């Protein structure tokens, strides 16, 4: 393990939380401009403090880096323990980056309770980074559950007409799923005498206990991803959430569940993971194919992209449970890529909604005639969403399909159908919304992107193209970590 006296991870977690609390306490409704600027400075500062992690990260090192450990609740052997590896590095950077975009996106749109809105997002950002850094099981659980509170408030206060229903559904699904995880964490503590996640990775357990632990973790992480059939909360939450809520939900919060599989399910219960791999692959393929078909029939743009997110996250879990390097790296790359693309898609829908106050596809048509800059970016993100080569959407899906073919040709062929379905629903929406003649008076009066909107979508477009053209920095960072994880999972840990 690489030891470090650095406090970079603590800064990454607590900087946005501190700014969020400051904005909540001192932000005033009669001066929303100042609140926005303080929030922007806070989000930029929080992003800047994560950059040294990338600069000083050693791609060739095994184990955790930037480790911090201090006593928290000594009586129960609970520590404030942080560390990152190649899996969590880019997820932390993605979280901080998306938070900046969300603050900019809300600049003119959110006019009431600005301090509460901005504060909730900044605090949520810090909590999500905490999930990716935590190396103590109880600390992980605290961060994991605490993310529910600001997102529940964001959906419930600034959401659409059915926001209360959507917020309750989101909260109950994710909370109920997580309760079994708490039981699993307590069981592992009783067995090991510690909440150290790395110690749990070395713990030998009987097969029955491994299966029970795997199922307990699955209940929390499958809901968060979300996997079929526990996905029904996501479309409701997306449709009712404000644009910023949808962006963070799709770009970051879904990744918390996928990350949990890599940090808990696979290394703690490797034998159960192999035993239940076919079950997980089946659920993932159902998400990829069936949910892709569901996306095809959506009339609401937000619902279409929400179902698209479920299908794309199916690729992530599919990659994890085929136990080969290509597929697992592809799954992680897909997590990061999906953060850029889904965030951009929801921002595009938000841009249209701010002007027309409708998300129905039938209310648009011929937008390219009045919003050419917007149309160009929308088409780019739609192409990335269906896996066009040279965009980030292609890299992860292609790696997962290659890994799937290596694992089993027929699974690879079924997974590849997602590319066809993705093209079908993405191009169908693009054709109906963007292309053709102007079909409505309100579309004829649309105004193209302003500088703020062009900047936030342009930055995401650069990220999508950069990752698609040169994915090496992402794959290089995770290669050693994925290799170590696969070696660990390949060794049986069944207790005698």
N, C-alpha and C positions, 0 to 999 in steps of 0.2 A: 504493500500500500504506500502510495506517495504521500508523505506527510507535508504539511504546509502550515505556515503561521499566517497565511493570508486571511483576510476577512472579506474577500470579494463576494463570496456566496451570501454572506449575511447582508452585505450592501445591496446585492441584487434583490434580496427578499424584502428588506425593511425600508429601503429608499422609497419605493412606490407606496408602501403602506403608510410611512410617515407623511409623505405629501398628501395622501388621501385623507388621513385623519386631520391634517392641518386645514385642508380645503373644507372638510365637513364642519370643523369647529369655527373657523374664522370666515368662511365664505358667506357672502350676503347677497340676497336676491336683488337688492337695489344696485348692485355693481357686478353684473354677470361677466362683463368684459375682463375685469381683474381676475375673477375666478378661472376663466378660460385660459388666460395667460399663465397663471400659477400652475394650473393643471398641465398645460403644454410643457412648461419648464420641468415639472416633476416627471412627466413621462419621458422627456428627452434625457434628463439626468439618469433616470432608471435604466434607459437603454444604453447610455454611455458607460455606466458602471459594469455592464455585462460584456463589453467589448474586450477588456483585458483577459477574460476567460478564454476567448477565441485566440487571442494573441499568444498567450502563454500555455495553451493546452498542448500536451505532448501526445501526438498521434501514435507513437510507438510504445507508450507506457501501458503496463497492465495494472488493473485495479483502479481505485478511486483517486481523483486529483482534487486539489484545493480543499483538502480535508479540514474541517473544523469540528472540535469536540469539547464540550464542557458540560459539567454536571447540571442537571435540570431538577429531577426529583430523585435524589440519591437513595432514598429508602427503598425504592422499587427498581433501582438500577436503570433509570430513564435518563437519557442524555440528549442535549441539544447537539445532534450529530449531523453534519452536512458533508456532502461529497458529490462529485459528478464524474461521469465517464463519457465515452463516445456516444452513448444513447441519449443522455440527457442534455449534453452541451447545446446542440442546435435547437432543442425544444425550449430552452431558457431564452436563447436569443430571439426565437420566433415570438415568444410571449411578450417580451419587452418591445419588440418591433411593432407587433400588432396593436399594442396599447397606445403607442404614439399615433398610429393611423386612426384608431377609434376616437381619440381626443380631437384630432383634426376633423374627422367626419361629423362630429357633434357640434362643431363651432357655431354654425348658424341655425341648425335644426332644433336643438334643445333650447327653449326659451324660458321655461319655468323650472324651478328647483335645480338650477345648473350645478350648484355646489354639491348637492346630494348625488347627482348623476355622475359627475366627474370623480367625486370621492369614491363612489362605489366601484368604478372601473379601476382606479389606481390601487385600491385595497385588494380587489380581486386579482389583479396582476401579480402583486406580491405573494398572495396565497398560492397561486398556481405555480409560480417559480419555486415556492417552498416545497410543493409536492415533488417536483423534479429533482430537488436537492436533498431531501430528507433521507438519512441513513438509519434513523431510529424508527421502529415500527409505530410507536405511539405518536411521535411527531408527524410522521407521514399521515396517519389517520386524522389528526387534528387539522392539518392543512387541507387534506382531501375533503373532509366534511365542511370545513369553514368556507370553502369556495361556494357552497350552496347558498349561503346567506346573501352575499351581494347580488348574485345572479337572480335569486328569487325576488329581491327588491327591484332590480332593474326591469324584469319582466312584469312584475305585479304593479309597478307604479307608472312606468313610461310605455307600457305595451298597448296593444289594440283593444278592441271592445271586449274580447273574451280573455283579457289578460289574467284575471284572478284565477279562472279555471285552469289556464295553461301553466301558471306559476305553481299552483297547488299540485297539479299532475306531475310537473317536473320535480318538485321537492319530494313528494311522496315516493315516486319511483326510485329516485336516487338514494333517498334516506333508507327506505326499506331494504334495498339491495345491499347497502353498506353495513347493516346491523350484523349480518352473518360474518362479515369481514372482521368486525370487532371481536367476535367470539373466536375466530381463527387466530387473531393476533394474541389474545389472552392465552389460548392453548399453546401457542409457540413460546410464549413467555414462560409458561409453567414448565415446559419441556427443557428450555435452554437456560432459564434464569436470567434472561436478558431480552431487551427489545432491539438489540443490534441486528439489522437486516442481514448483514454479511455473515453473522454467526448462524442465523437461521438457514442460510444457503448450505451450511456444512452439516446441518442436523440430519441424522439418519432417522427415518420414520417408517413404520409399517405401511404396507400398501393401502390398507383400509383408511388409515389416518391421512395419507397423501391424497386419496380420492376425496375425502371429506373436506380437506383444506382447499383442494382445487375447486370444488363446487362452491365453497364459501366465498372464495375470491372471485369466482366466475359471476356470482350473483351481483357483486358490486361493479366489476369491470365491464361485464356484458351490457348492463344498463347504461353505463357511462359512454360506451363506444358510439352508438348503441348497436347491439347485434339483434338480428331477428331471433325470437319474436317479441323482445322487450324494447322495441324501437318506437312504439306508438306515441310516446311523450314528445319526441323530437319535432315532428311536423307542427304540432300544436304550439310548442314553445317558440319555434322559429317564426311562425306566422304572426303570433301576437307580440313577440319581442320587438323593441325598437331596433333600428338598423345596427347600431353598435353592439347590442346584445346578441343579435344573430351572428355578427362577425366573430365575436369572442367565443360564442358557443361552438360554432363550427370549426373555427381555426385552432382553438386551444383546448376547450373543455372536453371535447370528444377524445382528445389525445391522452387525457389523464387515465382513462380506462385502458387504452392500448398500452400505455407505459406500465401500468400495473401488471399486465401479463408478463412483461419482460423482467420486471423487478421482483415480482412475488411468485406468480403461478408456475412459471417454467423452472426457475432455479430452486425453489423451495420444495416443489413436488414434481421432480423430473420424471419419475416412473408413471405417476398418474397422468402427466402431460402426454407421454407417449401412448398410454393406454386409451386416453380420451381424444387423441389427435384426430381420428376419423370423424368423431362427433363434432369437433370444432371446425373441421374443414367443411363438413356438410352444412353447418349453420352459416359459415362464411359464404359458401357458394349460393345458398338460398338468398342471402343478402345481396350478393353481386347480381344474380339473375332476376329473381322475383321482384326485388325492390326496384331494379332498373326498369322492369316492365310497369310497375306502379307509377314511376316517375313519368313514363310516357303519356299517361292519361290525365295528368294534372292540368287544371285550368289556371291555377294561381302560381305565379313565378316563384314565390318564396317556397311554396310546398314542393315544387319541382326540384329546386336546388337542395331543399332539405332531404328529400328522398335520394337525390343524387349523392349527397354526403354519406348516407347510410350505405349505399352501394359501394362507394369508394373506400369507406372504412372496412367493408367486407374484404377488400383486397389486403388491407393491413393485417387483419387477424388470419387470413388465409396464408400470408407469407410467414407468420410466426410459427405455425404448427406443421410445417413441412420439414423443419429441422435441417435445412441446408443454408449455406452462407448467402447465396444469391437471393433466395426468397426472403430471408429475414432482413437483409440489408434493404431489399426492395420495399418491404413493409414499412421500415423506418423512414426511408426516403419519401414514400407515399404520404406518411404522416405530415412531414414538413411541407411537401408540395401542396397537399390538400389545404394546409393552413393558408398558403398564399392564394390559391385559386378560389376556394370557397369564400374566403374573406372578400376577395375582389368581386365575386358574383353577387354577394349580398349587398355590397356597397353600390354596385351598379343598379340593382333593384331599388335600393334606397334613393338613389339619384332620381330615378323615374317617379317613385312614389312621392317624393318631396314636391314634384311639379304637378302631377296629375291626381294624386291621392287614390290610386288604384294599383293593385298588383295583378289584376286579371289580364291574361294574355290577349283576350278578345278586345280589350280597350285600347290596344296599341296597333301599330302597323305603319311602316314607312318612316320610322324614327330617323333613319339614315339621312333623310331629306332635310331635316331640321337640326339634327344633332350629329354632324359627321365625325367630330372628334370622339364623342361618346360611343358612337356606333363602331368605330375602329377598335376601341379598347374592349367593348362588349364582345365583339366577334373574336378577338384574341383570347379573352378569358373563356369563352364558350369552346373554342378549339382546344385550349389547354384542358378544359374539363372533360373532353372526350379523348384525351391522350394523343394530341397531334405531336409528331416528332419535332424536336427542337424546343418544346415547351416542357416545363417541369412535370406536367401530368403524364408525359410519356415515360419518363425515366423509371419511376417507381413501379408503374403497372407492367412495363416491359421486363423489369428485373423479377417481379413476382411471377409473371407468366413463364419466364425462362426457368426459374426455380421450380415451378409447378410441373413443367414438362420433364424436368430432371427427376422429380419425385414420382410422377405418374402422368403419362401422356394425356389420358382422358380428363383428368382434373385440370391440366393445363389448357386443354381445348375448351372446357366449360368456362374457365376463367376468362379466356380470350373473347368469349361472347359479350363480356362487359364492354369491350371496346366498341362493338357494334351498337349495343344498346345506348352507351354513352353518347355516341355520335348521333343516334336517332333522336333522343330527347333534347340534346343540346342544340342540334341543328334545327329541329322542329320549332323550338322556342325562338331561336335567332331569326328564322325565316318569318315567323308570325309577328314578332315584335319589331325587328330592325328593318327588314327588307321590304320591297314592294312600294306601291304608291301610298301616299297619306290617305288614311281611311276615316279619320276623325278630325273634327275642327280643333279639339284641344291639342292634338298631335301637331297640327300645322302651326300652333302658337308656341311650341316648345322652344326654349333657349338652350344653347349648347353649354358645355361644362364651363364653370368659372375657374379661376386660377386655383382655388383651394381644392376643388373636386378633381381637376386635371392633375394636380400634384399627387394627391393620395392614390389615385388610380394609376398614374404614371409610374410611381415608385413600385407598386405591386407588379405592374407589367414588366419592369426591369428585372425584378426578382424572379418572376416566372420564366423569362427568357434566359437569364443568367444561369439559373439552376438547370434548365433544359439543355443549354449549350455546353455547360461546364460543371457537371455534378461532382467532380473529383473532390473538392473540399468537404462535401457532405459525406461521401462514401469513405474517404481516407480517415476522417475522424472516428467513424464507428467501426472500422474494419477489425481492429484488435479486440475491441469490446465484444463484438458479435462472435468472433472466433472463440474467445474465452467462454462466453455463455454457451455456445454450442458444445464445446468440450465438456463443460460442467453438466449440461443436460444429458449428454451421452452416457454418463457414468451412473449406474444404479445406486440409489441411496436407501434401499429397503433395509430396515433394521432387522437383525436376526431375531 
